[in-house]
């Protein structure tokens, strides 16, 4: 796919609403549905997105981190500049902890471990990324939850230590087990096993920007 084709790609927004899980005067925590951009896309038809929907009710809400269009799950949205700055610093310092649930093709080989593979943009296949020795350090911890023999797929929990674009879907694919429904890194047969990417941001832990109290949020996956 050429850069021009990427820029012009239309990503239809789901009609499914986001869920508001937490609200105070400083921040929101929401559960984003699959097939919804976090912020507006470059194509004029990609303006419907999570932050615009949220801002209809909370005009000062801002984005401090993102989930891919195909990924569902938890996002924290600061409500004023001081909260945005404080939470942004937590992400930069890797204080914020996240875990994701994923269903991947095949039988995952280890009960737990770490994938440490640097990632770089794939200039010839935008918007894909690739494992590259010259790329940015990218680390994902994993835990095997279950294996479903009849479907030959594994349910795993992923803990991103770094936060690179496409990190989880690229790391699992490089490990030999692409995520079901992944249009970028899975073979067509694996893509066809699900009508959505089976990746969900399930837990989020951070410190409240004012009280400094540790906050942990969870959202069940719908797969």
PAFI-238740 format. One record per residue (C-alpha): y, x, z; residue in three letters. Coordinates in steps of 0.05 Angstrom, whole numbers, padded with zeros to 5 digits, always signed. Example, Ala and Ser with C-alpha at 12.3 -4.5 7.8 and 13.67 -1.06 7.14 Angstrom:
2
-00090+00246+00156ala -00021+00273+00143ser 
// end
This chain:
223
+00000+00000+00000unk +00067+00029-00020unk +00127+00030+00027unk +00162-00021-00017unk +00102-00068-00012unk +00102-00060+00063unk +00175-00077+00069unk +00165-00140+00028unk +00101-00164+00062unk +00108-00234+00091unk +00073-00244+00158unk +00067-00319+00171unk +00084-00336+00243unk +00035-00377+00283unk +00055-00445+00308unk +00023-00429+00375unk +00075-00424+00430unk +00084-00364+00477unk +00067-00374+00550unk +00119-00359+00604unk +00080-00328+00662unk +00137-00302+00706unk +00211-00312+00711unk +00267-00289+00757unk +00339-00270+00745unk +00319-00200+00723unk +00259-00205+00678unk +00208-00249+00643unk +00134-00237+00630unk +00104-00275+00572unk +00037-00280+00537unk +00048-00271+00462unk +00001-00307+00415unk -00035-00270+00359unk -00001-00270+00290unk +00070-00268+00316unk +00118-00209+00309unk +00151-00184+00372unk +00217-00172+00336unk +00243-00194+00267unk +00211-00160+00207unk +00249-00129+00149unk +00230-00185+00100unk +00278-00244+00104unk +00219-00291+00115unk +00196-00252+00176unk +00251-00275+00222unk +00209-00321+00266unk +00185-00277+00323unk +00173-00275+00397unk +00241-00250+00419unk +00279-00301+00377unk +00236-00357+00406unk +00247-00332+00477unk +00322-00324+00466unk +00328-00398+00449unk +00317-00411+00524unk +00337-00342+00552unk +00393-00315+00508unk +00398-00248+00545unk +00324-00230+00539unk +00312-00161+00509unk +00253-00122+00482unk +00230-00060+00518unk +00161-00053+00487unk +00123-00087+00431unk +00055-00114+00411unk +00031-00114+00339unk +00035-00178+00299unk -00041-00184+00304unk -00046-00168+00378unk -00039-00221+00433unk -00022-00212+00506unk +00028-00191+00558unk +00100-00168+00547unk +00156-00157+00597unk +00226-00177+00574unk +00286-00153+00615unk +00343-00203+00623unk +00403-00156+00633unk +00421-00084+00615unk +00406-00055+00683unk +00336-00084+00683unk +00326-00060+00611unk +00346+00011+00631unk +00302+00012+00693unk +00240-00015+00659unk +00251+00029+00598unk +00251+00090+00644unk +00184+00067+00673unk +00154+00064+00604unk +00182+00133+00587unk +00153+00162+00651unk +00086+00126+00638unk +00092+00089+00703unk +00075+00022+00671unk +00000+00011+00668unk -00033-00033+00616unk -00103-00052+00598unk -00129-00087+00535unk -00192-00124+00519unk -00224-00112+00451unk -00288-00131+00415unk -00312-00076+00370unk -00368-00068+00319unk -00434-00037+00341unk -00460-00013+00407unk -00408+00028+00444unk -00442+00093+00465unk -00412+00110+00533unk -00399+00069+00596unk -00331+00100+00605unk -00292+00160+00579unk -00230+00183+00541unk -00210+00187+00468unk -00159+00243+00457unk -00139+00245+00384unk -00069+00258+00357unk -00039+00206+00311unk +00011+00210+00254unk +00038+00160+00203unk -00004+00156+00139unk +00052+00166+00088unk +00007+00147+00030unk -00019+00083+00063unk +00038+00051+00102unk +00038+00018+00151unk -00027+00052+00171unk -00032+00113+00216unk -00084+00168+00216unk -00116+00219+00262unk -00081+00284+00247unk -00080+00351+00284unk -00005+00355+00272unk +00007+00285+00299unk +00032+00263+00367unk -00014+00269+00427unk -00050+00202+00436unk -00098+00187+00493unk -00139+00124+00509unk -00186+00113+00567unk -00243+00064+00557unk -00295+00024+00595unk -00354-00012+00566unk -00360-00084+00591unk -00418-00113+00552unk -00459-00110+00488unk -00477-00172+00448unk -00540-00154+00409unk -00543-00216+00365unk -00473-00200+00338unk -00481-00124+00345unk -00413-00119+00379unk -00387-00091+00444unk -00333-00117+00491unk -00292-00060+00519unk -00231-00049+00563unk -00179+00000+00538unk -00126+00036+00580unk -00074+00070+00536unk -00046+00132+00569unk +00003+00141+00513unk +00034+00085+00472unk +00031+00103+00398unk +00033+00052+00343unk -00037+00028+00324unk -00066+00075+00377unk -00121+00029+00403unk -00145+00003+00336unk -00143+00073+00305unk -00178+00107+00365unk -00234+00056+00367unk -00244+00062+00291unk -00244+00138+00295unk -00296+00132+00351unk -00340+00095+00301unk -00328+00024+00327unk -00270-00012+00293unk -00242-00075+00325unk -00268-00140+00295unk -00217-00172+00248unk -00177-00109+00239unk -00146-00110+00169unk -00125-00037+00171unk -00182+00005+00199unk -00245-00038+00193unk -00291-00046+00133unk -00288-00114+00100unk -00353-00137+00133unk -00324-00122+00202unk -00258-00154+00183unk -00296-00217+00164unk -00328-00224+00232unk -00264-00253+00261unk -00204-00291+00233unk -00160-00251+00280unk -00156-00181+00309unk -00197-00183+00373unk -00148-00143+00415unk -00110-00171+00474unk -00062-00141+00524unk -00095-00168+00587unk -00062-00134+00647unk +00007-00105+00660unk +00031-00069+00723unk +00102-00045+00734unk +00154-00039+00789unk +00207-00093+00795unk +00273-00063+00771unk +00311-00087+00833unk +00263-00096+00891unk +00218-00038+00868unk +00158-00081+00888unk +00095-00069+00847unk +00080-00128+00801unk +00014-00140+00767unk +00003-00194+00714unk -00060-00217+00679unk -00073-00261+00618unk -00142-00281+00597unk -00162-00268+00525unk -00181-00329+00483unk -00240-00292+00452unk 
// end
